[in-house]
Amino acid sequence: MSRSPWSRRQFLGALGAGGAAALGAGSLASCSSAGSGSGSASGDGGLTFTLWGGDEELAAFKAVADAYQQAEGTTVTLNQLPYADVLPSVDSRIQAGDPPDLFRVSYIDIGRYTTLGVLADISDALPSGYSDAFTPALWKAVQDPDGKPVGVPHHTDCSAIVYNAPAFAAAGITAPTSLDQAWTWEQFTQVLTEVKGANGGKYPVAVNWQAAGAYRWLSFLAQAGGSVFNDDLSQVTIASDAGKKALTYTQGLYTAGLHDPTFLVQAANYPDETFPTGQPLSIATGDFNLPSLVTSATGFEWGATYLPRDAAAATDLGGNAVVVTDGPNAEAAAKFAAFLANAENMKSFCEATTVLPTRSDVTGLTYAVRPDLMPVFVEQATTIPASLVAASTSPVFTQVNQALQQQLEGAFAGGADVDATLENLQQAIEQALQQQA
């Protein structure tokens, strides 16, 4: 775990214009927000770990840190920050030569760091065969360009449909209870039309593609059989027949009056915030939102079912990794990362926070919140396409997501031409690839 020099100029240049803002926004893609932070160092020669998290997550992280101190005698100080502050803080501290020993990062942001040379190769700290238990695509997400692990894929999550049960029942709709019964796009449109008609014209759906969640539109692209890149990520393939089909369908949800128009791509609010009030009548949302919905959506019964499918079923890649910075405590930090993501600790974290494990040997989970609904998300997670994982963890994914925010807004809000929108996306992503080369 040798330390590589990284100057302030090199780091700023690699981030590029607007990079810090994009990094901070990107973390909105998963998990709930947290409050203000504490200090920046452990103060006793231990480790510092910068992260965000909701109450359940922070309690789960603290439990692991306490267990590690008891087992190894090493203190791990959790530096809790609000969502939007975590990555800008990490960037500033890296530039200043005082990085945290570990930090939490979403998969859609990790590609920027794995290519910058600011993370440590933790291979030597991992027990033999440690990586074998992890989902291959997610283990690959924490590797640098040389294939060396720089952290651990801590957990994942994905989107499914949460619906207002009485509203759907009023339309005589019974939601699918298994993935192979998931509605086709055509069936989904018919269901939404009937639900709207039976509930006084209330908007029947809103998808969670707001702000940094714009990338969730890629689920529809994958459902239509499309992808952002070719297999080796060298060519952009978003302007395709599948892309046209996906954009035409999703744009049609707005023009048909089925998607709540207040939830456009660049909206500052999120569907899960108003779902508890009774509109929209269904939302695409992540399993990590179940604890907050249990607290807020108390006025009616609600259930969960699968995202609609087209040529295939597909959902988005959510979740977070924990990575080790290339600093003087890298070896000790790597050992804690391995401990954090061992089978026992991963299971406890997932059960407490309603997220999904990244290890195949973590089974038989007993979720603390809505255990009746979690099987839907567990099964839906099996439809995260490998192509979407590869795209989401690519070094240029921040630029991909920014292009989606801009172009989808025009298509959904302004009715921009489908072909022109796809061509703009194609060009923007190709430019990002060229700049990365």
C-alpha positions in Angstrom: 0.0 0.0 0.0 2.6 2.5 -1.1 1.6 6.2 -1.1 1.5 8.0 -4.5 2.1 11.7 -4.7 -0.9 13.8 -5.8 -0.7 17.5 -6.1 -3.5 20.0 -5.6 -3.2 21.0 -9.2 -3.4 17.5 -10.5 -6.4 16.7 -8.2 -8.4 19.8 -9.3 -7.6 19.2 -12.9 -8.8 15.6 -12.7 -12.1 16.7 -11.0 -12.8 19.2 -13.7 -15.1 22.2 -13.7 -18.1 21.7 -11.5 -16.8 18.4 -10.2 -17.2 19.1 -6.6 -20.8 20.1 -6.9 -21.5 17.1 -9.0 -19.8 14.8 -6.5 -21.9 16.2 -3.7 -25.1 15.9 -5.6 -24.3 12.4 -6.7 -24.5 11.1 -3.2 -28.2 11.9 -3.2 -28.7 8.8 -5.3 -29.1 6.5 -2.3 -29.8 6.3 1.3 -31.3 9.0 3.6 -29.6 12.2 4.8 -27.9 12.9 8.1 -27.2 15.7 10.4 -24.1 17.8 11.2 -20.8 16.2 11.7 -18.2 16.0 14.5 -14.4 16.3 14.4 -12.1 15.3 11.7 -9.6 13.1 13.6 -9.9 10.3 16.1 -7.4 12.0 18.3 -5.9 8.9 19.8 -4.0 7.4 16.9 -7.1 5.6 15.6 -8.9 5.8 12.3 -11.2 8.5 10.9 -14.2 7.6 8.8 -16.2 10.3 6.9 -19.7 9.4 6.1 -23.4 10.4 5.9 -26.3 8.4 7.2 -29.7 8.3 8.7 -30.3 7.4 12.3 -30.5 3.6 11.6 -27.4 3.7 9.5 -25.3 5.7 11.9 -26.3 3.4 14.8 -25.3 0.4 12.7 -21.9 1.9 11.7 -21.3 2.8 15.4 -22.0 -0.7 16.5 -19.4 -2.1 14.0 -16.9 0.5 15.1 -17.4 -0.4 18.8 -17.1 -4.1 18.0 -13.8 -3.4 16.1 -12.4 -1.4 19.0 -13.2 -4.2 21.4 -11.8 -6.9 19.1 -8.7 -5.0 17.8 -8.2 -2.1 20.2 -8.4 0.5 17.4 -10.7 3.4 17.7 -12.7 4.4 14.6 -14.1 7.9 14.8 -17.2 8.5 12.7 -17.1 12.0 11.1 -20.8 12.4 10.2 -21.7 15.1 7.6 -24.8 16.0 5.6 -25.1 14.3 2.3 -24.0 17.1 0.1 -21.0 17.9 2.3 -19.3 14.5 2.4 -17.5 14.4 -1.0 -16.6 18.1 -1.1 -15.1 17.6 2.4 -13.2 14.6 1.3 -11.9 16.4 -1.8 -10.8 19.4 0.2 -9.0 17.2 2.7 -7.3 15.2 0.0 -6.1 18.5 -1.6 -4.8 19.6 1.8 -2.9 16.3 2.3 -5.1 15.4 5.3 -7.6 12.9 4.0 -9.9 10.8 6.2 -8.7 7.2 6.5 -11.9 5.9 5.0 -15.0 7.5 3.5 -18.4 6.4 2.3 -19.1 6.8 -1.4 -22.0 5.9 -3.7 -21.2 3.6 -6.6 -22.1 6.2 -9.2 -19.4 8.5 -7.7 -16.7 5.9 -7.1 -15.3 5.8 -10.6 -13.9 9.4 -10.3 -11.8 8.3 -7.3 -10.6 4.9 -8.5 -9.0 6.6 -11.5 -7.4 9.5 -9.5 -4.7 7.5 -7.6 -5.9 8.8 -4.3 -7.2 5.5 -2.9 -5.1 2.7 -1.4 -4.6 -0.8 -2.7 -5.9 -2.9 0.2 -5.1 -6.3 -1.3 -2.6 -7.2 1.4 -5.2 -6.6 4.2 -7.8 -8.9 2.9 -8.0 -12.6 3.9 -7.4 -15.1 1.2 -10.5 -15.6 -0.9 -12.2 -12.6 0.7 -13.5 -11.2 -2.6 -15.0 -14.6 -3.7 -18.2 -14.0 -1.6 -19.1 -10.7 -3.3 -21.2 -10.1 -6.4 -18.6 -9.9 -9.1 -19.9 -6.7 -10.7 -19.9 -4.9 -7.4 -16.5 -6.2 -6.4 -15.2 -4.8 -9.7 -16.7 -1.5 -8.8 -14.2 -1.1 -6.0 -11.2 -1.8 -8.1 -8.7 0.7 -9.6 -7.7 0.6 -13.2 -5.1 -2.0 -12.4 -7.7 -4.3 -10.8 -6.6 -3.7 -7.3 -9.3 -3.3 -4.6 -9.4 0.1 -2.9 -12.4 -0.5 -0.6 -15.3 -2.8 -0.1 -18.8 -2.8 -1.7 -20.7 -2.3 1.5 -24.3 -2.7 0.4 -26.6 -2.1 -2.5 -30.2 -1.1 -3.0 -32.6 -0.7 -5.9 -35.9 0.8 -6.9 -39.3 -0.9 -7.1 -42.9 0.4 -7.0 -44.6 1.4 -3.8 -48.3 1.9 -4.2 -51.3 3.2 -2.3 -53.2 -0.1 -1.7 -56.7 1.4 -1.3 -56.3 3.5 -4.4 -55.3 0.5 -6.5 -58.0 -1.6 -5.0 -60.6 1.0 -6.0 -59.6 0.4 -9.6 -59.8 -3.4 -9.1 -56.0 -3.7 -9.5 -54.1 -6.5 -7.9 -50.3 -5.9 -8.0 -47.9 -8.6 -9.1 -46.5 -10.7 -6.3 -43.5 -12.2 -8.2 -41.0 -10.9 -10.7 -42.1 -13.1 -13.5 -45.6 -11.5 -13.2 -44.3 -7.9 -13.4 -46.4 -5.7 -15.6 -45.3 -5.0 -19.1 -45.0 -1.4 -20.1 -48.3 -1.7 -21.9 -50.0 -3.3 -18.9 -48.4 -0.6 -16.6 -49.9 2.2 -18.7 -53.3 0.5 -18.6 -53.1 0.0 -14.8 -52.1 3.7 -14.2 -55.0 4.8 -16.5 -57.5 2.8 -14.5 -56.1 3.9 -11.1 -56.3 7.5 -12.2 -59.9 7.1 -13.3 -60.9 5.4 -10.1 -59.4 8.1 -7.9 -60.7 11.4 -9.1 -57.9 12.1 -11.5 -55.1 12.0 -9.0 -51.8 11.3 -10.6 -51.1 7.6 -10.4 -47.3 7.5 -10.5 -44.0 9.4 -10.1 -40.6 8.0 -10.8 -37.6 8.8 -8.6 -35.3 10.3 -11.3 -35.1 13.8 -9.8 -31.7 15.7 -9.6 -28.8 13.3 -9.2 -31.3 10.4 -9.5 -31.6 11.1 -13.2 -29.6 8.0 -13.9 -32.6 5.9 -12.8 -34.1 6.5 -16.2 -31.4 4.0 -17.4 -33.6 1.3 -15.9 -36.1 1.9 -18.6 -33.3 2.0 -21.2 -32.2 -1.4 -20.0 -35.7 -2.8 -19.9 -35.9 -1.9 -23.6 -32.7 -3.8 -24.2 -30.4 -0.7 -24.5 -27.3 0.5 -22.7 -25.2 3.6 -22.3 -21.9 2.0 -23.6 -20.8 -1.1 -25.4 -19.3 -4.0 -23.5 -15.8 -2.5 -23.1 -17.1 1.0 -22.4 -15.3 2.4 -25.4 -18.3 3.4 -27.5 -21.5 5.3 -26.5 -24.7 3.4 -27.6 -27.5 5.4 -26.0 -28.8 6.7 -29.3 -30.3 3.5 -30.4 -33.7 1.9 -31.2 -33.9 0.8 -27.5 -33.1 4.4 -26.4 -35.8 5.8 -28.6 -38.3 3.2 -27.3 -37.4 4.0 -23.7 -37.6 7.8 -24.1 -40.8 7.6 -26.1 -42.4 5.5 -23.4 -41.3 7.6 -20.4 -42.0 10.9 -22.1 -45.5 9.5 -22.8 -46.1 9.0 -19.1 -46.1 12.8 -18.8 -48.0 13.6 -22.0 -50.7 11.1 -21.1 -51.2 12.8 -17.7 -50.1 9.7 -15.8 -46.8 10.9 -14.3 -47.2 13.7 -11.7 -45.8 16.8 -13.6 -44.5 18.3 -10.4 -41.8 15.7 -10.3 -39.7 16.5 -13.3 -36.0 15.5 -13.5 -34.7 18.8 -12.2 -37.3 19.1 -9.4 -36.1 20.0 -6.0 -38.6 17.7 -4.3 -39.0 14.0 -4.3 -42.0 11.7 -4.7 -41.5 9.9 -1.5 -42.0 13.2 0.3 -45.6 13.7 -0.9 -46.7 10.0 -1.3 -47.8 10.0 2.3 -50.2 12.8 1.6 -52.1 10.6 -0.9 -50.6 11.8 -4.2 -49.0 10.5 -6.3 -50.7 7.1 -5.9 -47.6 5.1 -6.6 -43.9 5.9 -6.6 -40.7 4.3 -7.8 -38.5 4.3 -4.7 -35.6 2.6 -3.1 -35.8 0.1 -0.3 -33.8 2.5 1.9 -36.8 4.7 2.0 -39.0 2.2 3.7 -38.1 3.3 7.3 -39.1 6.9 6.6 -42.3 5.8 4.8 -43.3 3.7 7.8 -43.1 6.8 9.9 -44.7 9.2 7.4 -47.3 7.2 5.3 -49.5 6.2 8.2 -52.9 7.3 6.7 -53.4 4.3 4.4 -52.1 0.8 3.6 -49.3 0.6 1.1 -47.6 -2.2 -0.7 -44.7 -2.9 -3.1 -44.4 -4.5 -6.4 -41.9 -4.6 -9.3 -40.9 -2.1 -11.8 -42.6 -2.6 -15.2 -40.7 -4.6 -17.8 -40.3 -4.5 -21.5 -37.8 -6.8 -23.4 -36.4 -7.5 -19.9 -36.8 -6.6 -16.3 -34.3 -4.1 -14.9 -33.7 -1.7 -12.0 -31.0 0.8 -11.0 -27.8 0.3 -9.1 -28.0 2.0 -5.7 -25.9 1.6 -2.6 -22.5 2.6 -1.3 -19.0 1.4 -0.9 -16.5 2.3 1.8 -13.0 3.1 0.4 -9.6 3.7 1.9 -7.5 6.7 1.1 -3.9 6.5 0.3 -2.4 7.8 3.5 -0.3 6.8 6.5 -3.1 4.7 8.1 -4.1 2.9 4.9 -3.1 -0.6 6.2 -5.0 -0.2 9.4 -8.0 1.3 7.6 -8.0 -1.5 5.1 -8.3 -4.0 8.0 -11.3 -2.1 9.4 -12.9 -2.1 5.9 -12.6 -5.8 5.7 -14.1 -6.2 9.1 -17.0 -3.8 8.2 -18.0 -5.9 5.2 -17.5 -9.4 6.7 -20.6 -11.6 6.5 -21.8 -11.1 10.1 -21.4 -7.3 10.1 -22.9 -6.9 6.6 -26.0 -8.9 7.6 -26.5 -6.9 10.7 -26.2 -3.6 8.8 -28.6 -4.7 6.1 -31.2 -6.0 8.5 -31.1 -2.7 10.5 -31.2 -0.3 7.6 -33.3 -2.2 5.0 -30.7 -2.4 2.3 -29.3 -5.3 0.4 -26.1 -7.3 0.9 -23.4 -7.5 -1.7 -22.2 -10.9 -0.5 -23.8 -14.1 -1.7 -23.1 -15.8 1.7 -25.3 -13.3 3.5 -28.7 -15.0 3.5 -31.8 -15.4 5.7 -32.0 -11.8 6.7 -34.6 -10.6 9.1 -35.3 -7.0 8.3 -36.3 -4.6 11.0 -38.8 -2.6 8.9 -41.5 -4.0 6.6 -40.0 -7.5 6.2 -43.1 -8.3 4.2 -42.1 -6.0 1.4 -38.3 -6.5 1.4 -38.5 -9.7 -0.7 -39.8 -7.6 -3.6 -36.7 -5.5 -3.5 -34.4 -8.5 -3.0 -35.9 -10.1 -6.1 -35.9 -6.9 -8.0 -32.2 -6.4 -7.3 -31.5 -9.6 -9.3 -32.5 -7.6 -12.4 -29.7 -4.9 -12.1 -28.0 -5.4 -15.5 -24.2 -5.9 -15.6 -24.1 -3.3 -18.3 -25.7 -0.7 -16.0 -23.3 -1.6 -13.2 -20.4 -1.1 -15.5 -21.8 2.2 -16.7 -22.7 3.5 -13.3 -19.2 2.9 -11.9 -17.4 4.3 -14.9 -15.1 7.3 -14.4 -17.3 9.5 -16.6 -20.6 8.6 -14.9 -20.9 12.0 -13.2 -21.0 13.6 -16.7 -23.4 10.9 -17.9 -25.7 11.8 -15.1 -25.4 15.5 -15.7 -26.3 15.0 -19.3 -29.3 13.0 -18.4 -30.5 15.7 -16.0 -30.4 18.3 -18.7 -31.7 16.3 -21.6 -34.5 14.4 -19.8 -35.8 17.7 -18.4 -36.2 19.0 -21.9 -37.9 15.9 -23.1 -40.3 15.6 -20.1 -41.0 19.3 -19.4 -40.8 20.8 -22.8 -41.7 17.9 -25.0 -38.3 18.0 -26.8 -37.9 15.7 -29.8 -36.9 12.2 -28.9 -34.3 11.7 -31.6 -32.8 15.1 -30.9 -32.7 14.4 -27.2 -30.9 11.1 -27.7 -28.4 12.6 -30.1 -27.6 15.3 -27.6 -27.1 12.6 -24.9 -24.9 10.7 -27.3 -22.7 13.7 -28.1 -22.4 14.8 -24.5 -21.3 11.3 -23.3 -18.9 10.9 -26.2 -17.3 14.2 -25.3 -16.9 13.0 -21.7 -15.2 9.9 -23.0 -12.8 11.9 -25.2 -11.9 14.2 -22.3 -11.2 11.1 -20.1 -8.9 9.5 -22.6 
